[in-house]
Amino acid sequence: MWIVYGLGNTIAAHLTPDIRNTEGLLVRADFRQKDDGGWEVGELRWLPATWNGPGHRWCPVAGFNLERMAAAEVSCVSAVEDAASRARTKATVESMGAAEADAVEWPGE
């Protein structure tokens, strides 16, 4: 059975202004069919994200995107908050065993 935590913040609105209330993630699981007809996960990726300001614009804060935004001198919330958001999400995902299950942070486009 698969359970993916952290998706609620991508659809919920919070009245308390705290960046931790705006953090979430997306998960992509690519499945492949085995020779015996069963299925297995071929690749499992996760993408940390946050919501930006009152317009609630969804904004990925994966490592590749932080580098791209820094080069363009833009951010989701702020460069410091974006990096902290990514670090919190990464620590939480990995504390739940994602790395041991071969789940990796979204590598980029």
C-alpha positions as CSV (number, residue, x, y, z in Angstrom):
1,M,0.0,0.0,0.0
2,W,1.3,3.5,-0.9
3,I,0.7,6.5,1.3
4,V,2.0,9.9,0.2
5,Y,2.0,12.6,2.9
6,G,2.3,16.4,2.3
7,L,-0.2,16.8,-0.6
8,G,-2.9,18.7,1.4
9,N,-1.1,22.0,1.3
10,T,-1.4,22.1,-2.5
11,I,-5.1,22.5,-2.2
12,A,-5.7,24.0,1.3
13,A,-5.7,27.6,2.4
14,H,-4.5,28.6,5.8
15,L,-5.4,31.7,7.8
16,T,-2.2,31.7,9.8
17,P,0.6,33.4,7.9
18,D,3.5,31.0,8.4
19,I,5.6,29.5,5.5
20,R,5.3,26.1,7.0
21,N,1.6,26.2,6.3
22,T,2.3,26.6,2.6
23,E,4.8,23.8,2.1
24,G,3.9,20.6,0.4
25,L,5.1,18.3,-2.4
26,L,4.1,16.5,-5.5
27,V,5.0,12.9,-6.1
28,R,5.5,11.1,-9.4
29,A,5.6,7.3,-9.6
30,D,6.4,5.7,-13.0
31,F,5.2,2.1,-13.1
32,R,6.4,-0.6,-15.4
33,Q,5.0,-4.0,-16.1
34,K,7.1,-7.0,-15.2
35,D,7.5,-10.1,-17.3
36,D,5.1,-12.0,-15.1
37,G,2.4,-9.4,-15.7
38,G,2.7,-7.7,-12.4
39,W,3.7,-4.1,-11.9
40,E,6.5,-2.4,-10.1
41,V,7.7,1.2,-9.6
42,G,10.3,2.0,-12.1
43,E,11.0,5.5,-10.7
44,L,9.7,7.4,-7.8
45,R,10.3,11.2,-7.6
46,W,9.2,14.0,-5.2
47,L,9.1,17.7,-5.8
48,P,9.1,20.1,-2.8
49,A,6.9,23.2,-3.3
50,T,5.4,26.2,-1.5
51,W,2.7,28.7,-2.2
52,N,3.7,32.3,-2.9
53,G,1.8,35.1,-1.1
54,P,-1.8,36.1,-1.2
55,G,-2.2,35.0,-4.9
56,H,-1.4,31.5,-3.8
57,R,0.9,30.7,-6.7
58,W,2.3,27.2,-6.5
59,C,6.1,27.4,-6.7
60,P,8.5,24.4,-6.8
61,V,11.5,24.8,-4.5
62,A,13.5,21.8,-5.7
63,G,17.2,22.2,-5.9
64,F,17.3,22.6,-9.7
65,N,14.6,25.4,-9.5
66,L,16.4,27.2,-6.7
67,E,19.5,27.4,-8.8
68,R,17.4,28.7,-11.8
69,M,15.6,31.3,-9.7
70,A,18.9,32.5,-8.1
71,A,20.4,33.0,-11.6
72,A,17.3,35.1,-12.6
73,E,17.3,36.9,-9.2
74,V,13.7,35.8,-8.4
75,S,12.2,33.7,-5.6
76,C,9.0,32.1,-4.5
77,V,8.9,33.8,-1.0
78,S,12.5,34.8,-0.6
79,A,15.8,33.0,-1.5
80,V,16.4,32.2,2.2
81,E,12.8,31.0,2.9
82,D,12.7,29.0,-0.3
83,A,15.9,27.1,0.6
84,A,14.7,26.6,4.2
85,S,11.4,25.2,2.8
86,R,13.2,22.8,0.6
87,A,15.5,21.7,3.5
88,R,12.5,21.0,5.8
89,T,10.6,19.1,3.1
90,K,13.7,17.0,2.2
91,A,14.4,16.2,5.8
92,T,10.8,15.1,6.4
93,V,10.6,13.0,3.2
94,E,13.9,11.3,3.9
95,S,12.9,10.7,7.6
96,M,10.0,8.7,6.3
97,G,12.2,6.3,4.4
98,A,12.0,7.7,0.9
99,A,15.7,7.4,0.1
100,E,15.7,3.8,1.2
101,A,12.8,3.2,-1.2
102,D,14.8,4.8,-4.0
103,A,12.7,7.9,-4.1
104,V,14.7,10.9,-5.3
105,E,14.1,14.6,-5.4
106,W,12.9,15.7,-8.8
107,P,16.0,16.2,-10.8
108,G,14.7,18.9,-13.1
109,E,13.2,19.1,-16.6
